[in-house]
């Protein structure tokens, strides 16, 4: 039974590695990957973002707990 052309091309593509061989980085690539002193001051926001995220998570948890408490109080008081 003959196979459709797209199936054979899919099989051959799947058998070939998707990544090529490792090639050593050139001077330009190495220079681009080095840490730039001029950009160092713009990376200082990471700690404040983490702190704001934690505060937001705590406030969200507090609101969810308060709402569930109110629902529980309403459910038990109507009986």
C-alpha positions, 0 to 999 in steps of 0.5 A: 500500500502506498503512503501519502507523501506528507506522511513520509515527510512527517516521519523523516522530519520527526526522526531528524533532530530539531536542534543542529550541532553545537557551534561555539559562540563568536566574539560578537555573541559573547559580547552581547551575552556579557552583563552590561554595567549601564543596564545594571540599574534597571534590574533593581525593580525585581525585588519590589515586584516580588514584594508587591506580588506577595502583598497582593497574594496575601490581600487576595487570600484575606478577601477570599477568607472574609467572603467565605466566612460571611457566606458561612455566617449567613448560611448558619444564621438562616437555620 
